[in-house]
Amino acid sequence: MKKFMSIVLVLILLMANVAVSFAENTDNIRNHSWQLGHILTGADNDNYHVFCTYFANNVKEMSGGKMQVEVLPNAQLGGERDMVEGMQLGTIDFAMLTNVNVSVFSPILYTNDLPFIYPDLKTAREILDGELGREMLDSLEKLGIKGLAWGEGGFRQIITSKKEIRTPADLQGQKMRSLENQLYISTYSALGTNPTPMAWTETFTGLQQGTIDGLDIPIGVIYSNGFYQIAPYISRVNLYYSPLFIAVSLNIWDSLNAQEQEVLMNAAIKAGQDERAFNEEMDDEFVEDMISKGVTVIDDIDREAFQNAVTSVHDAYADQIGKEFLDRVKEKVEELQNQ
């Protein structure tokens, strides 16, 4: 808790310093009031809510209080696909979205869904914050959505109710909840499981009742939603990297002047950077607390065996993503690893 409070204090001070420079001249900024939805809880330690709250606070400070964003958690504006459709129609202002739930609308985003595409957090962040990541966000404009900036859910880890998972062989025949996304279904099939597509709202009950044996979600989501209470085995496989991003309806974006757009863009970039720092620090604290409560956390994973098992998924999605773009991403990953 002390660590949590110290992180919060440091980030508040950093936001205040950045905000002062933006709020000095707000003559061209008009009054605006919007809503921003996300699908998870409104808990202070939920990284989805943290990302959105940082963004809302930044917008208010950087605009001198003229631009206000109300954060609505717990899917009050609908699921992520509902919010995408709402932004397209102009009935929803902003949404914080998970890459995997949007890639079906813009296949270039499947890049981030590929298992083991990014070997570590540093590499993933450098790619998403650079030219390649901006190309991914800009691909959403054809849908009527403006992607502002990336945050992260972290790596998705395997959590199971019945057994420890160290190798793909341990997963054979297990009923694993899959996102309703063909790439994830294909990955779990390649790993020898019985993939079970299931909506997020049904997942906790499904695990509790034995409809599924496990699933993959980031540490922060495991902790803040209490999954460790019914599934005591967490295997830190780093199966998928889970990027988050804040998006705004293009109808709203196009109605803003350059200074107002700058406020939103800079507020989102700063929020993403701070949410990543929060998420990484809190993951360690969450793991320590879960271990103290009897959860088994497995780190001696045969990652090479997992990676070899899913190479076919990369090949299968190269054309949908765009082989040239995927090659650029993999070349950049290799370049960063060799630095």
C-alpha positions in Angstrom: 0.0 0.0 0.0 2.9 2.4 0.8 4.3 1.6 -2.6 0.9 2.3 -4.2 0.5 5.6 -2.5 4.0 6.8 -3.4 3.4 6.0 -7.1 0.2 7.9 -7.0 1.8 10.9 -5.4 4.7 11.0 -7.9 2.3 10.7 -10.9 0.1 13.5 -9.5 3.1 15.8 -9.2 4.3 14.9 -12.7 0.8 15.6 -14.2 0.7 18.9 -12.4 4.0 20.0 -13.8 3.0 19.1 -17.3 -0.4 20.7 -17.0 1.0 24.1 -16.0 2.8 24.5 -19.3 -0.3 23.6 -21.3 -2.7 25.6 -19.3 -0.8 28.9 -19.5 -2.5 29.9 -22.8 -6.0 28.5 -23.3 -7.6 31.4 -25.3 -8.4 29.3 -28.3 -9.9 26.4 -26.2 -13.6 26.3 -26.0 -15.8 24.6 -23.3 -16.4 20.9 -23.9 -17.9 18.1 -21.8 -17.6 14.5 -22.9 -17.9 10.9 -21.6 -15.3 8.2 -21.7 -16.3 4.6 -21.2 -14.4 1.4 -20.4 -15.4 -2.1 -19.5 -13.7 -2.9 -16.2 -14.2 -1.8 -12.7 -13.9 1.7 -11.2 -11.4 0.5 -8.6 -8.3 2.7 -7.9 -6.0 -0.2 -8.7 -7.7 -1.2 -12.0 -5.3 -0.2 -14.8 -8.2 0.4 -17.2 -9.7 2.9 -14.8 -6.3 4.4 -14.0 -5.5 5.0 -17.6 -8.9 6.7 -18.1 -8.6 8.8 -14.9 -5.1 10.0 -15.8 -6.4 11.1 -19.2 -9.5 12.9 -17.8 -7.3 14.7 -15.3 -4.7 15.7 -17.9 -7.4 17.0 -20.3 -8.9 19.2 -17.5 -5.5 20.5 -16.4 -4.0 21.1 -19.9 -7.2 22.9 -21.0 -7.4 25.1 -18.0 -10.6 23.4 -16.9 -12.4 24.1 -20.2 -12.4 20.5 -21.4 -14.0 18.0 -19.1 -14.1 14.2 -19.5 -16.4 12.1 -17.3 -15.1 8.5 -16.9 -17.8 5.8 -16.9 -16.5 2.3 -15.9 -18.2 -1.1 -15.7 -19.4 -1.1 -19.3 -21.9 1.6 -18.7 -21.6 2.6 -22.3 -21.7 -1.0 -23.5 -19.0 -3.5 -24.4 -16.0 -2.5 -26.4 -17.5 -3.4 -29.8 -20.6 -1.5 -28.7 -18.5 1.6 -28.0 -16.6 1.3 -31.3 -20.0 1.3 -33.1 -21.2 4.2 -30.9 -18.1 6.3 -31.8 -18.7 5.5 -35.5 -22.3 6.7 -35.2 -21.4 9.7 -33.1 -23.4 8.5 -30.1 -20.4 7.8 -27.9 -17.6 10.4 -27.4 -14.5 8.5 -26.1 -13.7 4.9 -25.3 -10.7 3.1 -23.8 -10.3 0.0 -25.8 -8.3 -3.3 -25.7 -6.5 -4.0 -29.0 -7.8 -7.6 -29.2 -11.4 -6.4 -29.3 -10.8 -3.9 -32.1 -8.5 -5.8 -34.4 -11.5 -7.5 -36.1 -12.4 -4.0 -37.4 -8.8 -3.2 -38.5 -6.7 -6.3 -39.3 -3.4 -4.4 -39.0 -4.0 -4.5 -35.2 -3.8 -8.3 -35.3 -0.1 -7.7 -35.2 -0.3 -7.0 -31.5 -2.5 -10.0 -30.9 0.0 -12.5 -32.2 1.3 -14.8 -29.5 4.9 -13.9 -28.4 5.2 -11.1 -30.9 6.9 -8.9 -28.3 9.6 -10.5 -26.1 9.4 -7.8 -23.3 7.6 -4.7 -22.3 10.4 -2.3 -23.4 10.3 -3.6 -26.9 6.5 -3.5 -27.1 6.5 0.1 -25.9 9.1 1.3 -28.3 7.3 -0.1 -31.2 3.9 1.2 -30.3 5.2 4.6 -29.4 7.0 4.9 -32.7 6.0 5.0 -36.4 4.6 1.5 -36.5 2.3 2.1 -33.5 1.1 5.3 -35.0 0.3 3.5 -38.3 -1.8 1.1 -36.3 -3.8 3.8 -34.6 -4.2 5.8 -37.8 -5.7 2.7 -39.4 -8.8 3.3 -37.3 -9.7 6.6 -39.0 -11.3 4.7 -41.9 -13.8 3.4 -39.3 -14.6 6.9 -38.0 -12.4 6.7 -34.9 -9.3 8.6 -33.9 -6.8 6.6 -31.9 -4.9 8.9 -29.5 -2.3 7.0 -27.6 -1.3 3.6 -26.2 -1.4 2.3 -22.7 -1.1 -1.3 -21.6 -2.7 -4.2 -19.8 0.6 -6.0 -19.7 1.3 -9.5 -20.8 -1.6 -11.9 -20.6 -0.8 -14.8 -18.3 -2.4 -18.2 -18.1 -4.5 -18.8 -15.0 -6.1 -22.2 -14.3 -8.2 -23.8 -11.6 -7.0 -27.4 -11.7 -3.3 -27.7 -12.5 0.0 -25.9 -12.9 1.0 -25.1 -16.5 4.7 -25.2 -17.5 4.6 -26.6 -21.0 2.1 -26.9 -23.9 1.7 -30.6 -22.9 0.2 -29.4 -19.6 -2.6 -27.7 -21.5 -3.6 -30.7 -23.6 -7.4 -31.0 -23.4 -7.9 -28.2 -21.0 -11.1 -26.1 -21.6 -9.6 -22.6 -22.1 -11.7 -19.5 -22.4 -10.8 -17.8 -25.6 -11.7 -14.3 -26.6 -14.3 -14.3 -29.3 -11.6 -13.7 -31.8 -10.4 -16.3 -34.4 -6.7 -15.6 -33.8 -7.0 -16.5 -30.1 -9.1 -19.6 -31.0 -6.4 -20.6 -33.5 -3.7 -20.1 -30.9 -5.4 -22.3 -28.3 -6.1 -25.0 -30.9 -2.4 -25.0 -31.8 -1.6 -25.5 -28.1 -3.8 -28.5 -28.0 -6.5 -27.1 -25.8 -10.3 -27.1 -26.2 -10.8 -23.4 -26.9 -14.1 -22.1 -25.5 -15.1 -18.7 -26.8 -16.8 -16.8 -24.0 -17.9 -13.2 -23.4 -16.0 -11.4 -20.7 -19.2 -10.9 -18.6 -19.7 -14.7 -18.5 -16.1 -15.6 -17.7 -15.9 -15.4 -13.9 -19.0 -17.5 -13.5 -17.8 -19.9 -16.2 -14.6 -20.5 -14.3 -16.4 -20.8 -11.0 -18.8 -23.4 -12.3 -16.2 -25.4 -14.2 -17.5 -24.6 -17.7 -13.9 -23.6 -18.4 -10.6 -24.7 -16.7 -8.7 -21.5 -17.3 -8.0 -18.4 -19.4 -5.4 -15.8 -20.1 -5.6 -12.3 -18.7 -3.0 -9.7 -17.4 -1.9 -9.8 -13.7 -3.8 -6.6 -12.9 -7.1 -7.9 -14.2 -6.6 -11.2 -12.3 -6.1 -9.3 -9.1 -8.6 -6.5 -9.4 -11.4 -8.9 -10.5 -10.6 -11.6 -7.9 -9.9 -14.4 -10.4 -7.1 -15.8 -8.2 -9.7 -16.6 -5.6 -11.2 -19.4 -7.8 -8.2 -20.3 -10.0 -5.0 -20.6 -7.8 -2.4 -21.3 -10.5 -0.9 -18.5 -12.5 1.7 -19.4 -15.2 3.7 -16.3 -16.3 4.0 -17.4 -19.9 3.7 -13.9 -21.5 1.4 -15.5 -24.1 0.1 -12.3 -25.5 0.9 -8.6 -25.0 -2.2 -6.6 -24.3 -2.1 -3.0 -25.5 -4.8 -0.6 -24.6 -5.6 2.7 -26.2 -7.9 5.7 -25.9 -9.9 6.7 -28.9 -12.3 9.5 -29.8 -15.1 9.7 -32.3 -13.7 11.2 -35.5 -16.9 13.4 -35.5 -15.6 15.1 -32.3 -12.0 15.1 -33.4 -12.8 16.9 -36.7 -14.9 19.5 -34.9 -11.9 20.6 -32.7 -9.4 23.3 -33.4 -5.7 22.5 -33.5 -5.0 23.5 -29.9 -7.9 21.4 -28.6 -6.7 18.4 -30.6 -3.2 19.0 -29.1 -4.6 18.9 -25.6 -6.3 15.6 -26.3 -3.3 14.0 -27.9 -0.8 15.1 -25.3 -3.2 14.2 -22.5 -3.5 10.7 -23.9 0.2 10.2 -24.5 1.0 11.3 -20.9 -1.7 9.2 -19.5 -0.4 6.1 -21.3 3.1 6.6 -20.1 2.0 7.1 -16.5 -0.4 4.1 -16.7 2.4 1.9 -17.9 4.6 2.9 -15.0 1.7 2.3 -12.6 0.8 -1.1 -14.1 4.4 -2.4 -14.0 5.0 -1.4 -10.4 1.6 -2.6 -9.2 2.0 -6.0 -10.9 4.8 -6.8 -8.6 2.7 -5.9 -5.6 -0.3 -7.8 -6.8 1.8 -11.0 -7.3 3.3 -10.7 -3.8 -0.1 -10.3 -2.3 -1.6 -13.2 -4.2 1.3 -15.5 -3.2 0.7 -14.5 0.4 -2.9 -15.7 -0.1 -1.9 -19.1 -1.3 -1.7 -18.6 -5.1 0.9 -20.6 -6.9 2.8 -18.5 -9.4 4.9 -20.5 -12.0 7.9 -18.9 -13.7 9.8 -22.0 -14.8 8.1 -22.0 -18.2 9.3 -23.7 -21.3 8.7 -20.6 -23.4 10.5 -22.0 -26.4 8.1 -24.9 -26.6 5.2 -22.6 -26.4 6.6 -20.3 -29.1 7.3 -23.3 -31.4 3.8 -24.5 -31.0 2.2 -21.3 -32.3 4.4 -20.4 -35.3 1.6 -21.5 -37.6 -0.6 -18.7 -36.2 1.9 -16.0 -37.3 2.0 -17.5 -40.8 -1.8 -17.8 -41.0 -2.4 -14.1 -40.2 0.4 -12.5 -42.2 -1.8 -11.8 -45.2 -4.6 -10.3 -43.2 -2.2 -8.0 -41.3 -0.2 -7.2 -44.4 3.0 -9.2 -44.8 5.1 -6.1 -45.5 3.9 -4.4 -42.3 4.4 -7.6 -40.2 7.9 -8.0 -41.6 8.7 -4.4 -40.6 7.5 -5.1 -37.0 9.5 -8.2 -36.7 12.6 -6.5 -38.1 12.2 -3.7 -35.6 11.8 -6.3 -32.8 15.1 -7.9 -33.9 16.8 -4.6 -34.1 15.8 -3.6 -30.6 16.8 -7.0 -29.2 20.3 -6.6 -30.7 20.9 -3.1 -29.3 
